[in-house]
Amino acid sequence: MNEEEKRIIRRQRVLKGGKIIFADGNSVVDCVIRNLSAAGARLEVPTTVGLPQEFTLIDSHSGRSYIAKVAWRRGETMGVEFSDQPV
């Protein structure tokens, strides 16, 4: 069973720019949001090495921010779960 089949809320495929923010706002990593739902997202990043388990994700298109927790990582792709509603 893959991640898509395990989800309660179906994600919508998107292609949006995003920013991963951590270390009290001192570190920012650009990413691409590949799919998105109210519960989480799939991100493409240059590298997942050095990224914390929890961070703020900013959707550059809408300006919304989410508290994101890493659910899985594979190479330059990772799935995150949101621990709150978008701000």
C-alpha positions as CSV (number, residue, x, y, z in Angstrom):
1,M,0.0,0.0,0.0
2,N,1.5,3.4,-1.0
3,E,1.1,6.8,0.7
4,E,-1.8,7.8,-1.7
5,E,-3.8,4.7,-0.6
6,K,-3.3,5.4,3.1
7,R,-4.6,8.9,3.1
8,I,-8.0,9.8,4.5
9,I,-8.1,13.2,2.7
10,R,-7.2,13.0,-1.0
11,R,-4.4,15.4,-2.1
12,Q,-4.7,17.7,-5.1
13,R,-1.8,17.7,-7.6
14,V,-0.3,21.2,-7.7
15,L,2.9,22.8,-8.9
16,K,3.6,25.7,-6.5
17,G,6.7,27.3,-5.0
18,G,7.2,27.0,-1.3
19,K,9.6,27.8,1.5
20,I,10.7,25.6,4.4
21,I,11.5,27.8,7.4
22,F,13.2,26.5,10.5
23,A,15.8,27.5,13.2
24,D,13.6,30.3,14.5
25,G,13.4,31.8,11.0
26,N,17.1,31.8,10.4
27,S,17.1,29.1,7.8
28,V,15.0,29.0,4.6
29,V,15.1,26.3,1.9
30,D,13.1,26.7,-1.3
31,C,10.9,23.8,-2.3
32,V,8.3,22.8,-4.8
33,I,4.9,21.7,-3.5
34,R,3.8,18.8,-5.8
35,N,0.5,17.9,-4.0
36,L,-1.5,19.5,-1.3
37,S,-4.5,18.8,1.0
38,A,-5.8,20.2,4.3
39,A,-3.9,17.4,6.0
40,G,-0.5,17.5,4.3
41,A,1.7,17.8,1.2
42,R,4.4,16.2,-1.0
43,L,7.4,18.4,-1.4
44,E,10.5,18.4,-3.7
45,V,13.6,19.9,-2.2
46,P,17.2,20.1,-3.3
47,T,18.1,17.9,-0.4
48,T,16.3,16.6,2.7
49,V,19.6,16.2,4.5
50,G,19.8,18.7,7.4
51,L,16.1,19.5,7.4
52,P,14.4,19.1,10.8
53,Q,11.4,16.8,11.5
54,E,9.2,19.8,12.0
55,F,9.2,23.2,10.3
56,T,7.0,25.9,8.9
57,L,6.0,25.5,5.3
58,I,5.0,28.7,3.3
59,D,2.9,28.3,0.2
60,S,4.4,31.1,-1.9
61,H,1.4,31.3,-4.2
62,S,-1.3,31.8,-1.5
63,G,0.9,33.1,1.3
64,R,-0.5,30.5,3.7
65,S,1.8,28.9,6.3
66,Y,1.5,25.5,7.9
67,I,3.3,23.7,10.7
68,A,4.6,20.6,8.9
69,K,5.9,17.3,10.3
70,V,7.9,15.0,8.1
71,A,6.0,11.7,7.5
72,W,8.5,10.2,5.0
73,R,11.6,11.0,3.0
74,R,12.9,9.5,-0.3
75,G,15.8,11.3,-2.0
76,E,14.7,14.8,-2.9
77,T,11.1,14.1,-2.1
78,M,9.3,14.1,1.2
79,G,5.7,13.9,2.6
80,V,4.6,16.1,5.4
81,E,1.6,16.2,7.7
82,F,0.2,19.5,8.9
83,S,-0.3,19.8,12.6
84,D,-2.6,22.8,12.3
85,Q,-4.9,24.7,9.9
86,P,-3.3,27.1,7.4
87,V,-2.7,30.6,8.7
